Amino acid sequence: MLFKVLLVLFLVPMVEALLLFSLARLYGVAFSMASLVTSGLVGLLLIRTQGGQSWQEIRDDLWEGHLPDAEVISRLLIFLAGLLLLIPGPLTDLVGVLLLVPVVRRMMVKLSRGYLEHLMQQGQIRLYQWHS
């Protein structure tokens, strides 16, 4: 598992850089920079509007032992789209934009709920509460 994570952490920035250089060569540096800044600003806006409330609601639902509803997971996916748009690069931007498409998001909500349900049945979800 650690190897896969490290591989992704190494490969994604490499692919992003290659794609970004290719776009800059095709459309110019100004267009490439403008698209990076624009996607970053859209990402920040999505993060601000969706915030951590969705994550808190999912955690509370799981803590109580039931599956989060589709709307909460959908908001969390929009938050994730914002994070992906904030990361510079065309690949993460593409995935972030795809998560903003309602049909794709509904499909991801179904997959996420099914996966969470499977993990809950297997007893593989562990939640820890921090006390200060």
C-alpha positions, 0 to 999 in steps of 0.5 A: 500500500505504501509503495502505491501511495509513493508511486502516485505521489511521484508519478502524478506531479511528473505527468502534470508537469509534462502535460503543462509543458505540452499545453504551454507549447501548444497554446502559449505560456499566458494561456497555461498560466491563466488556466492555472490561476483560474482553476486555483481560484475556482478550487478555493471558492469550492473549498470555502463554500463546501468547507469542513462541514461535509466531512464533519457530517460524514464522520458523525454519521459513521460514528453513529454507525450508519451510512452518510446520505447521498447529499452529504457525500455529494457535497464532500465530492464537490469539496474534493473537486475544489482541492483537485482544482487547487492543485496546479496541473491539467490532470487534476483539473480534469478530474476536479471538473469531472467531479463537478458534473452531476451525472459523474458525481451521482455515480461516485456517490453510489460507488462511495456509499457501496464502498463505505457500506462494505467497509462498515460490514467488514468492521474496517472503519475505525474512528477515533475521537480526540479529547483535549 
